[in-house]
Amino acid sequence: FRTYQMTPKFHFPQIKLEFILAMGGCVSLAWLVFGGIPAIGQLKLSLAFLVFPPLLWVGLRFNALGAFTAVMAITSMAVIGTAKGLGPFSRGNPQLDQLILCIFVATTTLIAFMMIGIQASRRQAEKNLRDSESRLRLALMAADQGLYDLNVQTGEAIVSPEYARMLGYDPLSFIETDASWRDRMHPEDRESVYQIYTDYISGLRKDYQVEFRQLTRQGEWRWILSLGKVVEWDRQGHPLRMLGTHTDISERKAKELILQQSEEALLRAQALAKLGSWHLNLESNMLIWSKETFQIFGIEDNTPLTYEGFLACVVPEDRERVDFAWQAALTGATYDIEHRINVKGQIKWVRERAEITVNDTGRLVEVLGTVEDISEHKRAEE
């Protein structure tokens, strides 16, 4: 499968067979050394240590009960064989034989306890890993994120189940490749996104972050945010492995589209009414105008502005009156004034209104206002 399996799954019949073989090895060697074949048992003491390899096998591969069973089988056969005068520990000196036997039993038991400790540590590590994987899985599900592990050379990818599910596929049968990823991409995104990917792989970009649309199994387009990083290279410096995430941002994109449509509708409405809006931060003296306000004043969009910059647009004859009205507004008066502005040599009449916001301590913090081009109305009055 081309999906991550977060935790290993054991095949219990195989484990049972392996346990039988390991225990059979322990018993068989113990029987040969401690009594099965007298000729072997009379050889050097070092033969007694032949039982340790299968004991280590049992201790590392199975649980505490398995290690305890192996120790009991080995030590029991060693005690029985020595008591009958068989095995390498029977040298005709009862005290020496008992001492050697005790050392052997103690050594065997110590090895078993060491194996049990190692097993306990491994089980705790596996539990911690499962807990971490569970938290990661929940975090990925909550964030609508999937993981991918891409072989850059072959184009094959191993992906998490969330990766497949966000595209409507069964994780067990889903196979991801570089080619299938491109095929599912929206035609309008394919060329530009793949160019970003190739530039990153080639070292022309420092990071890989791109948004695109992917076709789901149900035939719907979903917006994906893809982040990635090359983590392995060959000796020549060519990228081999890339890790990253896919995040479903379809809901965010839908909200952005609604907001964009609302802003466009507002801009059209302001243009039709010749009514712009503005915002002034009284603490930083930063003035922000809407697109229609820039259009009314004949200033290029996104030009940095301040209150003094605005006042410079007012014709000299009205400037003092406008500033007086503004200063009065800062003390609580209503700001609603008509005045003229100079727009690249053309005189326009505008009407400005504003509302001042006060914080909890009574301090003036910001102003939200409107400016309306009333030039046609003024000409009609004349």
N, C-alpha and C positions, 0 to 999 in steps of 0.2 A: 504494500500500500504506500501511496505517496502522502500519507498524513502522519503526523506525530502520534506515537503511542507513549503517553506521558509516564506510565508505570509499567514495569515488566510483568508479564503474566506467565506463571510457571505451569508446566505440563506435569500434573501430579503423577500419572503412571510412570513417566520417565524418572522423576525424583524417587519414587518408590523402588524402581529397579536399581537405580544408582545406590540407594541406601543398602539394599540387599547385597549388592556387589562389594561395597565398602566394608560392611559388617562381615561378610564372608571372608574378605581378605584379612581382617583383624583376627578372626577366629582361626582361620587356616594357618596363618603364620604363627600365632600363639601356640597352637597345637603342635606344629612342627618343631618349634623351638623348645617348648617346655614339656615334651613327653611323647609326641607322636613318633618320632624317630630317635631312638636313644643315641645313635651314632652322631646325629646332628647336635643333639642336646649336650653332648660332652665336649663340644668344641669351645672356642673362645667366648668370653663373656660378651663381646661386642655383638654376637648374634642376637642377643636379647633386644637390641635396638632395631631389629628388622620390623618389629611391630609398630614402630612410631610413624612411618609414612602412612599406612592406612588409618591410624588413629588421627593424624593431622587431617587427612582427607575427610573423615567423618566430622571432626570438630569444625572445619571451615565450611563444609557444605550443608550441614544439618543443624538442628537445634540442640539445646542443652540436654534434652532427653536422649538424643542420639549419641552425643559425646559421652554421657554418663553410662549408657548401655555398653559402648565400646570399651570404656575403662574397666567396667565390672567384668566383662568377658575376658579381657587380657589379664588383669590382675588375678582373677579367680584361677585361671589356668596356670599362671605363674606360681601361685601359692600351692595349688594341688600338686603340680609337677615337682616343685622343690620338696614338698613334704614326702613325696614318694621316692625321692632321691634321683629325680630326673631333671634334665635341663641344665643350662650353663651355671646356675647358682648352686648346684649340689657338688661341693668339693670335699666332702667328708668332714668338714669342721662345722658343726651345727651353729655355733655362735656367729662365725663369719658368714655362713650361708644365710642366716636370718638377717644379718646386717645388710648384706647385698640386696636381699629380697626387699627389705624395708626401703632402701634407697630407690630401688626400681619402682616399687608401688608409689612412693612419694613423688618421684619424677613423672610417672605416668599421670598421676592425679593432678599435679601442677600443670602439666601440658593441657589436660582436659579443661581445667579452670581457665587457663589462658585462652583456649579456644572459645569457651563459653563467654568470656569477657569480650573477645573480638566479635562474636556473634551478636552480643547485646549492643555493642557500639554500632555494628552494621545495621541492626534492626532500628536503632534510634535514628541513625543517619537516613535510612530509607523512609522512616516515618516523617522526619523533618522535610525530606525531599517531597514526599506526597503532600504534606501540608503546604509547602511552598508552591507546588504545582497546582494545588487546589485554589490557593489564593490568586495565583497568576491567571488560572482559568476564569475565575469569577471576575477578576479585574478586566480581562480581555472581553468577556461577555458584556460587562457593564459599559465598557467603552466602545463596543462594536468593533473590536480590533482582532485581526488575525496575524499570525506569524508566518514568515516564509524564510526558507534556507535555500538559497539559489546556488547551484553549481554553474558558475559563469562560463566555464569552458563547454559544458554539454547542454546548457540551457534547461536542465531538469531542476525541479524545485520540490522540496519537502515542505508541506504546509500544515498548519494546525487545523483542527476541525472547524474553528470559528471562521477561518479564511474561506473554507469551502461553503459553509452554511450561509455566509453573507451574500454569496452568489447563487444560493438556491440549490446547491449540490449536496449529495450524500458524501460525507467525509471518507467513508470506507472505499468508495469507488472513484473518488475524484483524483485525477492526475493532472498536475500543473506543469507546464513547460513554458519556456520563453515564447515559443510560437503561438501556443494557445492563448497566452495572456495578451499578445498583440491582436489575435483574431477577435477576441471578445471586446476589444477597445472600440470606442465610438470613432467613426471615420474622421470626424473633425479634430479629434485629440491624438490620433495614432501617430502622425508624423512628428509633431512637436514633442510629444511625450517620449517617444523612442529616441529622438535626438538628445533629449536631456539625459536619458539613460546611457546612451553610447558615449556622450561627452564625459559623464561621471566615470564610467568604466575606463575610459581612455586617459583619465587624469586631468581633463580640461575643466572640470568642476570640482569644488572642494566638498560639496555635500549633495546628497540626492534627496530631494523633496519635491513631489509633483502631485497635482490633482488631475483626475481623469474620470471618464465614465466607462463602466463595464457592463456588458450585457449579461443579465442573469439567465438561469436556465428557464425561467418563466417568461422570458422575453422583455423584461423591464430594464431600464437603464438606471444604474445606481452610481452615485458619485463616490469615488475612493480617494483617500489621501494616502499616498505611498511614501514611506520613509525607509531609507536603507543605508547600509555602510559595508564596505568591503573589509573583511576581517582576516583574509588569508591570501597570500601571494606565492607564486613559484619563485625559483631561484633567479629567474630573469626579471622579476618584478611584475609579472603579469597577474592580474587578479584571478583568484580561483574560487573564492567563496564570498557570498554576500548575504548578510542577515538584515531583516527589516520587518516592518509591520504594514498592514493594510487596515485603514480605518474607514468605516462607513460614515460619510459626511453628507448623505443625501438629505437628511432633515435640515441640516445647517444650510445647505445650498438652496433648499426650497424657501427657507426663511429669508435668505439673502435676495432671492429673486423677487419675493413679495416686497421686501424693503426697497429694492431697486425700482420696481414698478411704481411704488408709492412716491418715491423721490422724483421719478420722471414725471408722474402726474402732477406733483406739487410744482415742479419747475414749469410745466406747461401752463398750469393755472396762474402762476405768478407772472409769466410772460404775457398771458392774455390780459390780465388785470393791470399790468405794469406796476406790480406791487412786489417789492423785495423785502427781505428780512435781514436782521443783523443781530449780533450778540457781542456784548462787551464785557470782558472780565475786568472788574474794577481793581483787583489786586495786582494783575500783571499788565493792565492797560492794553491787552490784546483784543483787537477788534476783528470779528469774523463776519463776512458778508456772504449772502446767498448769491447764486449766479446772476439772478435778475438785478440785484443791487449793484453788482459790478457793471452790468449792462447799462443801468440807468446813469451811473457816474462815469461811464466811458473808460473804466480802468480794466486792465487785463486781469483775467481770473486768477485767484489765489495769490494776488499781490499782498505782501505783509502790510498791515494797516494798524494805526493807532488813532486815538481820538484827535490828536493834533493833525494827523494826516487827513482825517475827514474834514476838520475845520478849514484846512487849506483849500478844500474844494469849494467852500462856500464863497460867494462873491463878497468882496470887501465891505460893501454897503450893508450886508446882512450878518456879517460875521459876529459882530459884538452882540447883536440881539439873540443870535442862536446860542452863543456861549452863555449869555445871561440866563436864557431859558433852561439851559442844561444845568447850570450851577443851582438854579432854583429847584429843579427836579431832584437834585441830590439831597436837598433839605426837605423833600416831601411834596413839592408842587407837581402838578400834572405836566407831563412833557408831551405837548401836541402843538406843533408849530409848522408854519408854511414859510419857505424861504427859497432863494435861488442858488443854483450851483453853476459853476463854469465847467462845461464838458468840451474840452478841446476847442475853446473859442465860441461854443454855442451855449446860450443861457437856457437853463431848464428850471421850471418850478417843481418843487417837491413838497410833500407833506410828510412829516415825521412824527411818529408816536412811539412811546416806550413805556415799559413797566419794569420797575426796579425790584430786585429780590433782596430781602434782608434775612440774615441768618438768625440763629437762636439768641445770640447776644446783642442783636439790634444793629449789627454791622452790615453796611451795604457791600454786597459781594458781586453781583452781576446784573446786567441789563439786557432785556430782550425787547427788540423794537422792530418797527416796519418803516419802510420808505416807499412812498407812492409818487409816481410821475404824474403831476397834474398840469403839465404844460398845456395840453389841449383845452382843458377846462378853463385855464386862465386866459388863453387866447379867445375863447368863446365869450368870456365875460367882457373883454375889451371891445 
